[in-house]
Amino acid sequence: MKISSQPEKVLFQNGEILDPVKKTIKPGGVLVIDGKIADTGRIETPDDAKVFDCKNLVITHGFCDLHVHFREPGREDKETLQTGSRAAMAGGFTRVCAMPNTNPPLDSPEAVSFIQEKSGSCPVHIHPIGAVSKGQKGKELTEMGLMKDMGAVAFSDDGLPIQDGSVMRRALEYATMLDVPIINHAEDECLRADGVMNESVVSNHLGLPGNPAVAESTMVHRDLELSELTGAKLHVPHVSTVDAIDYINGMKSKNSKVTAEVTPHHLYFNHEALSFFNTHLKVAPPIRSENDRQSLIAAVKDGTIDCIATDHAPHTIQDKETTFDLAAFGMIGLESCFGVVKKVLVDDASLDLISLISMMTVKPRNIMGFDSDLFKKGVAAELVVFDPNESWTFHRRNVYSRSINSPFYGKDLSGRVKCTISKGQWTHN
């Protein structure tokens, strides 16, 4: 994959234009001039335009991921803003939100400003999510107002759950004044204890400490109640359990400020996949049961889950090639995301393609307050072109992250990104 500057004029023609805002699919093309949308629909080819033939391909908005870990500053051996951007573009993502658990964490206006300035030269839009508490210690709130002024789009102590309910309440109350979401890693640390996989017959059989489903659902329930009490925006990350889904669904009937995401890996795998101690499948929250997996798919289809988010979490080989109990939590996921969710949700579960694309474009942008109507004339081009029907096998050569910790190697996927356009840059695979 090569990232290069877009031609001054480029016409994506002879494709199917999927507009997730209008919820339509129509034949036609998209003309981009000087990095901006110039026209859509049936377009006469300008004499001096570079033409990209999109026969049998779909042209739509660039994907948006609300949950990535790019590790900079502090762990550039795992990922940098630049290498993370390459992985994003390979997966069709033109806009991502970077979590604050870096080293040091993004817990100050200066740290947020660093990400804003350093990401300016990256080929995708990177939005920093600020830490809720200083040092992510769950005690003292950060200067959230000043951090928002510097570019923070939400606040989270991701990876470190906010255990103290009073701290979470204050964070939500403060967030109402800033009109931004709070995102809490939903696990009760006391219930989770030293669990490294889903607590079940499978964990007992493997002899691994279990993390019970109730560790997630009780924290989700608490946060939902606090969101209703304060009137704040709450975004629930990487939902993995039936009970959490039920709580979210119940609260959504009376609170429109609650949103939720699901990861591709929780949709694709169940805990039986851990039988071979593949450390790439060690994630937090853990891969759950088949009943949980099927419930997540149903929650996507009925709208309880709002969007797809990868929780892209790069780790070094040393972090992963060890015993399961000592291995780091997390997997990469940007490059494989679309092929995974297209297979699981559209091919296997009969979700319509427009709904899936909406979950990867319009809905995450709306949650964060980004502009979501990307086919308007004059808007900076953020586009992805994909083949909805291509079956392919995910390999190491498909990874552009600095890390390679993926459990999807050798998996047959469906739907493949062919071209990504972002910030005046483009690439085609």
Order of alpha helices (4+ residues) and beta strands (2+ residues): beta-beta-beta-beta-beta-beta-beta-alpha-beta-alpha-beta-alpha-beta-alpha-beta-alpha-beta-alpha-beta-alpha-beta-alpha-beta-alpha-alpha-beta-alpha-alpha-alpha-alpha-beta-beta-beta
